[in-house]
Amino acid sequence: MCIPGCQEVVARRLSRRGVFKGVAGMATLAGFSALPAGGAFAAPVSFSKVVDLTHVLDPSFPTYFGKPQLEIRQLFSFDKDGFNLNEWVVNEHTGTHLDTPFHFSKDGPSADALPIETLVVPLAVIDIREKAGADPDYRITAGDITAWEAANGPLPAGAAVALNSGWEAHLGTDRFRNADANGTLHFPGFHVDVAPVLAQKGVAGVVVDTLSLDYGASKDFAFHYKWLGSGHWGVEAAANLSALPAKGATLVVGGPKIKGASGGLSRVLALV
Amino acid sequence: MCIPGCQEVVARRLSRRGVFKGVAGMATLAGFSALPAGGAFAAPVSFSKVVDLTHVLDPSFPTYFGKPQLEIRQLFSFDKDGFNLNEWVVNEHTGTHLDTPFHFSKDGPSADALPIETLVVPLAVIDIREKAGADPDYRITAGDITAWEAANGPLPAGAAVALNSGWEAHLGTDRFRNADANGTLHFPGFHVDVAPVLAQKGVAGVVVDTLSLDYGASKDFAFHYKWLGSGHWGVEAAANLSALPAKGATLVVGGPKIKGASGGLSRVLALV
């Protein structure tokens, strides 16, 4: 049942830009930065409430490719069997989920290989709601990072950076995917040039409230390749980012610990 | 592919004891206690390290019914397609996972309906390694709870109680399921009489390092019915419980937020 036609779409998109060659070269060139381990909590972390950053997932949840990516099969029911139990057929990139380095690299860390220390990290939230409202193709720039740091101080070591575009408000409407007549999506994301800036600052991962780390109109997944391909992770389709402070929260990415997974549905939350 | 024969096994087990009728009665009788919400963190929580309580999951991970419950299908590969992506066919009760009230009740809360406040809670760890080593059929009793409280003070409001039986040491060997010649499993668990004791103390959930909240030899899932059926949750097959203090850790159950799920693979961790 899963994403029929999506291989064709991606292959067409990528071959159109000759991305395959470039990617292979980049992976070889960049290698994988050592993931930061343990360093995030030099001092104790304190919190007094928990904010759930995870959307409820059902088979109708929107997907990048526009086809359902979750099937729920009832195997047992309480009335008939005395207990309830389902199995799922689920694509690794569905709902609020983790993107691992392995998703866009030949041999980067998969979900089971990301140490938990790199998934519980300080969270910086960059508010681009106004810009994204004016321009759905807006891509976060190095200038947005600089502006955040000017207001909040340097990004903490091992942090995650979340893009709060306000796109969650469109969930349940066509505006969430925002496909034009040609099928091109229009929602904000990270500009490829921001990847080395964040990497240089020791950022571990990024979070978006849309269906892709790249902006929707991307034809080449440039940020995915650059960011994940250099040993970092991402979270897509996060919820409730507007409930968080610009700094001071701790992100918990409850990603699946499945051997060889390129990502997967996750319980994502913030300790505030 | 999933757990062939398991319906037959359960039906046989349950009908042998006439459990169906009793269960229906119990669910009607008990109703569902209101889940505690928000009350766990009256004071700020502090931590300085994270302990991963989640096992790596692959298709060979042992299951209660002895058949594989995870299939990983590669949909795209980096070499061929420019990125890696799989889908999973997975039973909701596989690997380190959540049991919701809905798993053993007609209409208790499913995974999407458990507020995050009830999944991030103070954790009490009860060490029964010596008892379980001497008797694999050991069931934790009200006396074990009393002994823990005598040493550590009252169980905190909204807490989770973990049974550290040391059973993790048997993972990778037949001793983990520990089936006898008749197919009966032998590993420790919670005694049904402990359920009302824990409920009365306001405990939200329980954690085991084995394949079932009930002890392996249970023929009627008595603890499951009593505990889950009264609006509480459980975690099965937790890892690393021996790395935790008896009290003072905060448990984070990163359960799946899937509509109508009876449970599911989770990232479970402790903040210490």
Interface residues (C-beta under 8 A of the other chain):
Chain A: C2 I3 Q7 V10 A11 L14 V19 F20 V23 G38 F41 A43 P44 V45 S46 F47 S48 K49 V50 V51 D52 T54 H55 V56 L57 D58 Q69 L70 I72 L75 F76 F78 D79 D81 G82 F83 N84 L85 N86 E87 W88 V89 V90 N91 E92 H93 G95 T96 F102 H103 F104 S105 K106 D112 P115 I116 E117 L119 V120 F221 H224 V252 V253 G254 G255 P256 K257 I258 K259 G260 A261 S262 G263 G264 L265 S266 R267 L269 L271
Chain B: C2 I3 Q7 V10 A11 L14 V19 F20 V23 A27 G38 F41 A43 P44 V45 S46 F47 S48 K49 V50 V51 D52 T54 H55 V56 L57 D58 Q69 L70 I72 L75 F76 F78 D79 D81 G82 F83 N84 L85 N86 E87 W88 V89 V90 N91 E92 H93 G95 T96 F102 H103 F104 S105 K106 D112 P115 I116 E117 L119 V120 F221 H224 V252 V253 G254 G255 P256 K257 I258 K259 G260 A261 S262 G264 L265 S266 R267 L269 L271
